[in-house]
Amino acid sequence: MPADFDLKERVRAAVDIVDVIGATLELHPAGRNMACRCPWHNDKRPSLTVNRERQTWKCWPCDIGGDVFSFVMKRDGVDFPTAMKTLAELAGIPVEEYTRGKKTTPGSPDDKATLLAATKLVADAYFQQLDNPKTDDAKIARDYLEQRGVDEENRKRFQIGFAPDSWSFAIDLLDKNKLNAKIAHAAGVAFQKRSGDGYVDAFRGRLMFPIHDLQNRVISMGGRVIPKIAERHGDHAGGKYINGPETKLFRKSFNLYGLQLAREPIRKGGEALVMEGYTDVVAARQAGIEPVVAVLGTALTEPHIKVLNRFAQRVVLVLDGDAAGQRRADEVLELFVKADVDLRVLTLPDGSDPADFIADHGREKFETIVSGAPDALDHKLSRLTEGIDVTRDTHAVMKAIETMVGVISKAPRINGLKVDQLMMRMARTFELPIERLNETLERTRRTVSKPKPKFTPQKTASTSFDPNLALSQAGEYDDYDSGAPFASQQTNTAGNNQASGQRSTPASLRPIEGVDREMFELLIESPDLAATAVESIDPNWLETNAAKMLLSAYQDLDLAGRELTADNVLLLIENETLKSQVVTLQDRVQAREGKLSISVEERYAGVIARYAKRATDAEKSSVIAKLQTAALPEDEEAALLQQLFDAEKARHRPNSK
C-alpha cells in the first residue's frame, strides 16, 4: 500500500465534492443527488449528477465520472498529483511529506501558500485603488482605462487595478499583514534596490493586470504604463509593459494570461486564440470573443502548446501586423512540426493589433479572418516564396528549401505521417519531385544528428513538486497508482503487478463488461464477499486491462488490511478513466437495490461457474485445434481425445456439494 494513501484519505475527508464542483458550476437538487449542466458537452438540461453520499460525479452522455480528484483532473486538465495538491491546499493540509521535497516553513519566502497570500493581498489592494479612486493618480488611471474602451464589467472580470506611484506601497501593505519585504520580493511584487540594502515596489504608477493560474489564484502581475503619469518620469518610466519576474509561483513559459477564464470556451469550441498583450485579451472578451489568452512577455513556447493542447486541438496565434509580429510568426514553425496540434498563424493587416482591429472592424470581421488563418507551414512558405519565381530564382528557392527542411528535420520520428504531408506540400510549392526533397531531408537529419553521450550517474537535488511543470495529460498512465506521484515515477511496490510501468492513453482502457462487470458489481455490493473473491479470481480470467487493474487494486487493499469498499478503491486508483468506470459500476449497483431476489452469494457462485465454463471451453478449443493440425502420433492423439472426453464428463457430472 502506497504511503500516501492516508494523506489521500485525509484530503478526501476534508473536502466536499459538492463544494468543489459548486465553486465553478451551478448545482441544483435532483432527487437524492445534485445536478448541473455538464461543461464538457452542449448540455441543454442538467445531466452531470453529483452523489454527495458517495462523493462521486457522473455525466452519462459523456460517459465520464469519478470522485473529487478526477473532477479536478478533468476540470483543470491536469494529472492526479496536481489535482491532489490543489485539493490538499484547499483543505489546508500540508503535503511536504507526500511530495518528498524540501520542507518549507509557513510564513517563509519559500512557502508557496505564503506567496499566494501575498500576491492576493497586493492584487486586491491595487483593484481597490481603481475601484474607488481617492487620489489624483488613481483618477488619471481610471480615466485612461475608460479612454481605452474597457467597460466596468470587464474591469471587474479581469480585476484590473492601479499601482500607486510609490516606492513602497506593496511592501508597506504586506508589512502591515506581517509579511516582510523578503516575501514581497519572493512573490514578485518587489525588487532589490540597485544600490544598498532593502527593496522597492516592482510596479509604480501603472495599470495592473493580475495573472491567475487555473485554480484562479493570483500568481503574478503585469503592469501597463499610463502616459500621463509616465511623462513625469521621462526616460525612467520603463517599458510599455512590465511583467512580474519568475518566482516559485510563476513561470512565463508555462503560464498564459486569462486561461482561467478562457478554459471552458476553449474546451467547448476546440480552439484557442493566443494574443500578445493583456489589453488584446480584454478587448476581445469585451467584444464577445471568449477563447482568448495572451503570452506573458515571452514568445509562444512548447510548454504553452502542451497546456493549450489539454483543452483544444486548434491554436491560432494572433500577432500584430508590424515587423516584429512578422518575425514572431516565423519563429513558431518549429513548434508546429513538433506539436500534435493544429497551429495557425494570423498576422493582422495594416500593422494593427487585435484590440485596434476589433475596435475598427468588429467581432464578425475578426472571427472571419481567424477562421481563414493559415497553418504555420503555409505561413512560412508564403513568406519565403514572396516575390520569388520558383521556376527561375534557383538560388532563392534553394535557400527557402534549406530553411524549411532544416526545421522539418527537427520533427520527432514518431510524427512520420505529419512529416510526409509537410514534404508533399513543399514539393507542390517548389514544383520538385518529393523523392528529391526526402533525400535532402535525410541528409540534413544525418548532418545534425550526434552520438548520444554516455550515461553518467549523477546525484540530483531533491525538489518539491511544481504544478506548473506537471504537463502530462490526465489519465496518461495505466497504473492505478504511480507509486510516487509527487516525486519521480517509481514502480509501485505494493502489488500492482498488472500495470506498473506501462504507459497508455485512457482510450486503451476498454469498459469492463460481461461476466467481469457482474463480478465487480458484486464486490461493490458486498465488500465482505470481496475478501474471498480477491483470493479466488485469477487475473488471467479477466478480459480487459481495466478489469485486471481493478482486481489488482482490490488485492493491494486486502494486503494492506484495508476495507474492500468502493470508496477505498476509488481512493487508491489514480487513473481518471478507471475511476469513471468504478462510478459507473456503483451507479448500476444502486439502480437495482432491492430488485433482485437471488442472494449475493448465489450470484457470485454463478459468476465463478461462468468463469470455469469459459476456462473449460478455452481448453476444449485448444485441444480441438491441436487435433485438427498435422497428423499426430497415435498415442498423443488418443491422450488428447481422452482429455476431451474427461472434461466433458466432468462438466455434465451432477454437483456433489
C-alpha positions, 0 to 999 in steps of 0.5 A, a space after each residue: 500500500 502506497 504511503 500516501 494513501 492516508 494523506 489521500 484519505 485525509 484530503 478526501 475527508 476534508 473536502 466536499 465534492 459538492 463544494 468543489 464542483 459548486 465553486 465553478 458550476 451551478 448545482 441544483 437538487 435532483 432527487 437524492 443527488 445534485 445536478 448541473 449542466 455538464 461543461 464538457 458537452 452542449 448540455 441543454 438540461 442538467 445531466 452531470 449528477 453529483 452523489 454527495 453520499 458517495 462523493 462521486 460525479 457522473 455525466 452519462 452522455 459523456 460517459 465520464 465520472 469519478 470522485 473529487 480528484 478526477 473532477 479536478 483532473 478533468 476540470 483543470 486538465 491536469 494529472 492526479 498529483 496536481 489535482 491532489 495538491 490543489 485539493 490538499 491546499 484547499 483543505 489546508 493540509 500540508 503535503 511536504 511529506 507526500 511530495 518528498 521535497 524540501 520542507 518549507 516553513 509557513 510564513 517563509 519566502 519559500 512557502 508557496 501558500 505564503 506567496 499566494 497570500 501575498 500576491 492576493 493581498 497586493 492584487 486586491 489592494 491595487 483593484 481597490 485603488 481603481 475601484 474607488 479612486 481617492 487620489 489624483 493618480 488613481 483618477 488619471 488611471 481610471 480615466 485612461 482605462 475608460 479612454 481605452 474602451 474597457 467597460 466596468 464589467 470587464 474591469 471587474 472580470 479581469 480585476 484590473 487595478 492601479 499601482 500607486 506611484 510609490 516606492 513602497 506601497 506593496 511592501 508597506 501593505 504586506 508589512 502591515 499583514 506581517 509579511 516582510 519585504 523578503 516575501 514581497 520580493 519572493 512573490 514578485 511584487 518587489 525588487 532589490 534596490 540597485 544600490 544598498 540594502 532593502 527593496 522597492 515596489 516592482 510596479 509604480 504608477 501603472 495599470 495592473 493586470 493580475 495573472 491567475 493560474 487555473 485554480 484562479 489564484 493570483 500568481 503574478 502581475 503585469 503592469 501597463 504604463 499610463 502616459 500621463 503619469 509616465 511623462 513625469 518620469 521621462 526616460 525612467 518610466 520603463 517599458 510599455 509593459 512590465 511583467 512580474 519576474 519568475 518566482 516559485 509561483 510563476 513561470 512565463 513559459 508555462 503560464 498564459 494570461 486569462 486561461 482561467 477564464 478562457 478554459 471552458 470556451 476553449 474546451 467547448 469550441 476546440 480552439 484557442 486564440 493566443 494574443 500578445 498583450 493583456 489589453 488584446 485579451 480584454 478587448 476581445 472578451 469585451 467584444 464577445 470573443 471568449 477563447 482568448 489568452 495572451 503570452 506573458 512577455 515571452 514568445 509562444 513556447 512548447 510548454 504553452 502548446 502542451 497546456 493549450 493542447 489539454 483543452 483544444 486541438 486548434 491554436 491560432 496565434 494572433 500577432 500584430 501586423 508590424 515587423 516584429 509580429 512578422 518575425 514572431 510568426 516565423 519563429 513558431 514553425 518549429 513548434 508546429 512540426 513538433 506539436 500534435 496540434 493544429 497551429 495557425 498563424 494570423 498576422 493582422 493587416 495594416 500593422 494593427 493589433 487585435 484590440 485596434 482591429 476589433 475596435 475598427 472592424 468588429 467581432 464578425 470581421 475578426 472571427 472571419 479572418 481567424 477562421 481563414 488563418 493559415 497553418 504555420 507551414 503555409 505561413 512560412 512558405 508564403 513568406 519565403 516564396 514572396 516575390 520569388 519565381 520558383 521556376 527561375 530564382 534557383 538560388 532563392 528557392 534553394 535557400 527557402 528549401 534549406 530553411 524549411 527542411 532544416 526545421 522539418 528535420 527537427 520533427 520527432 520520428 514518431 510524427 512520420 505521417 505529419 512529416 510526409 504531408 509537410 514534404 508533399 506540400 513543399 514539393 507542390 510549392 517548389 514544383 520538385 519531385 518529393 523523392 528529391 526533397 526526402 533525400 535532402 531531408 535525410 541528409 540534413 537529419 544525418 548532418 545534425 544528428 550526434 552520438 548520444 553521450 554516455 550515461 553518467 550517474 549523477 546525484 540530483 537535488 531533491 525538489 518539491 513538486 511544481 504544478 506548473 511543470 506537471 504537463 502530462 495529460 490526465 489519465 496518461 498512465 495505466 497504473 492505478 497508482 504511480 507509486 510516487 506521484 509527487 516525486 519521480 515515477 517509481 514502480 509501485 511496490 505494493 502489488 500492482 503487478 498488472 500495470 506498473 510501468 506501462 504507459 497508455 492513453 485512457 482510450 486503451 482502457 476498454 469498459 469492463 463488461 460481461 461476466 467481469 462487470 457482474 463480478 465487480 458489481 458484486 464486490 461493490 455490493 458486498 465488500 465482505 464477499 470481496 475478501 474471498 473473491 480477491 483470493 479466488 479470481 485469477 487475473 488471467 480470467 479477466 478480459 480487459 486491462 481495466 478489469 485486471 487493474 481493478 482486481 489488482 487494486 482490490 488485492 493491494 487493499 486486502 494486503 494492506 488490511 484495508 476495507 474492500 469498499 468502493 470508496 477505498 478503491 476509488 481512493 487508491 486508483 489514480 487513473 481518471 478513466 478507471 475511476 469513471 468506470 468504478 462510478 459507473 459500476 456503483 451507479 448500476 449497483 444502486 439502480 437495482 437495490 432491492 430488485 433482485 431476489 437471488 442472494 449475493 452469494 448465489 450470484 457470485 457462485 454463478 459468476 465463478 461457474 461462468 468463469 470455469 465454463 469459459 476456462 473449460 471451453 478455452 481448453 476444449 478449443 485448444 485441444 480441438 485445434 491441436 487435433 485438427 493440425 498435422 497428423 499426430 502420433 497415435 498415442 498423443 492423439 488418443 491422450 488428447 481425445 481422452 482429455 476431451 472426453 474427461 472434461 466433458 464428463 466432468 462438466 455434465 457430472 451432477 454437483 456433489 456439494 
